[in-house]
Amino acid sequence: MQSNAFLLSPPHCSSSSSSSSTWYLRHTDSIHRYPNFRLNSFPPKRKSVHGVSIPSSSTTSLTYSSLSAYSNSCKWNTNTSKSGRHFRCNDAIKSIHETPPPLSPSSSSSSNSLSQRLELGVLFCLWYVSNIYFNIFNKQVLKVYPYPVTISLIQFAIGTLLILIMWSFNLYKRPNITKSQLVAIVPLAIVHTMGNLCTNMSLGKVSVSFTHTVKALEPFFSVIISALFLGEVPTVWVLSSLVPVVGGVAMASLTEDSFDWVGFWSAMGSNLANQSRNVFSKQFMVKKEESLDNITLFSMITILSFALNVPLTLCMEGVKFSPSFLQSAGLDVRELCVRTLLSGLCFHAHQQIAYMILQRVSPVTHSVGNCVKRVVVIVSSVLFFKTPVSPINSIGTGIALAGVFLYSRVKQINKPKRSE
């Protein structure tokens, strides 16, 4: 809005001169063009003394200086002197029509959307990179140190320490867990512990690429467990998408040079445990009085898994990570400790980031990202360890991963129905 007139009047004028002290300054464009000028608001009054006309000593004048379109207010200073009362406008009158327009909602929302996409892209990259290095360091450790239960305990211990540090420095709010919540989380921690233990057992027996090829059967276990515990009846399209998954894994298994039955069934056990954890998590999050955010739930699962793994390690493997034992086994203690530490850090990082991504995207998008991550891990491990791969093995792995991607897309289009 543009004003066409400004009213400038002295606030302390006498009543006799108030009518003459009101001036309207029109045409503001000319005012902006000439910022420094002086206005005499009143011509000098003359009075007659003994018949002689002389100027009045109480002449009021108005001085306007430094008119600028960017001041905030107009302040008046009153100075009384013998020559009269002067009013000076030291600050400028703010020009409304030159105020910059506010940002439109569309531009603000687009910038927020762009920043969110960039943040999500960074999280996906960190997820993939941390998973790649976890598998590489883990395989290097398990090659020379075949104690997967002890390695699992160390990984959970590192994760627990990081979580406690995060809570201590208020990097994330420490939760107030009730007894009912703790009881509901214990089954999640049990299957989470078994899933990680089975994965480490498989990595210790077979190649990284073959372990992740078998773990591509996760959708198959997800459909079965969801049907049994959640009553979700899969559609024909969902069942059809599982055919290439099962067929591709079978083809890759028959042609795998490092095939081992312990490694194969350990990877299958990892699938069963991980999908059971997902189903239990879904049941847990449905109850509003017990539900927690994903990061807090993962933190509690990690701490409980560490507590569960301590007696399990002592019963199955004993104390096998002492310096004396490592030296007697002829191992480089420093190198083994460094790689074990890096493996534990990457293990906690890729799972923490996975839960952070799950808070931002739908489960279907997360499943597709997990499929792409498995492809990246398989290719990276084959190149790093120079694993011999036959053409049929490569085709089988490709078919299985394509089936996983197809399954994710079908799940998005055809949502499963619940049985009555």
WOPEDA-V931692 format. One line per field, one symbol per residue. ss: DSSP state (~ for helix, > for strand, _ for the rest). phi: phi as a letter, one per 20 degrees, with the letter a starting at -180 (. if undefined). psi: psi as a letter, one per 30 degrees, with the letter a starting at -180 (. if undefined). Layout:
ss=???
phi=???
psi=???
//
This chain:
ss=____>>>>______________>>>>_~~~~~~___>>>______>>>>__>>>>___>>>>>>___________>>>>>>__>>>>>>______~~~______~~~~~~~~~~~~~~~~~~~~~~~~~~~~~~~~~~~~~~~~___~~~~~~~~~~~~~~~~~~~~~__________~~~~~~~~~~~~~~~~~~~~~~~~~~~__~~~~~~~~~~~~~~~~~~~~~~~_>>__~~~~~~~~~~~~~~~~~~~______~~~~~~~~~~~~~~~~~~~~~~~~~~_______~~~~~~~~~~~~~~~~~~~~~~~______~~~~~~____~~~~~~~~~~~~~~~~~~~~~~~~~~____~~~~~~~~~~~~~~~~~~~~~~~_____~~~~~~~~~~~~~~~~~~~~~~~___>>__
phi=.dedbcddbffcefffdffeeecdeelfgffffcfdbcdefcffedcdclndecffedfdcdddclfcedeebdddddcdbffpddcceedeefeffefffffffffffffffffffffffffffffffffffffffffffffdcecfffffffffffffffffffffelfbffedeeffffffegffffffffffffffffffdcffffgffffffggfffffffffddmeefffffffffffffffffffffdefefbffffffffffgffffffffffffffffffdfcfffffffffffffffffffffffecmedcfgfffffemdffffffffffffffffffffffffffffdcfgfffffffffffffffffffffelffcegfffffffffffffffffffffedffeeff
psi=kkkfkkjjkkfhllefgeefgkkkjlifeeeffifjlkkjfkkkkklkjhfkjlkkfhkklkkklhjkfglfljkkkkkkaefakkkkjfllkkjefgkkklkleeeeeeeeeeeeeeeeeeeeeeeeeeeeeeeeeeeeefefiiifeeeeeeeeeeeeeeeeeeeeghfkkkljkleeeeeffeeeeeeeeeeeeeeeeeffelleeeefeeffgeeeeeeeeeeeffgjjkleeeeeffefeeeeeeeeefgkegkkeeeefeeeeeeeeeeeeeeeeeeefejeffklleeeeeeeeeeeeeeffeeeeeeefajggleeeeeffgljeeeeeeeeeeeeeeeeefeeeeeeeffflleeeeeeeeeeeeeeeeeeeeeefhkkkleeeeeeeeeeeeeeeeeeeeeeejkkkkk.
//
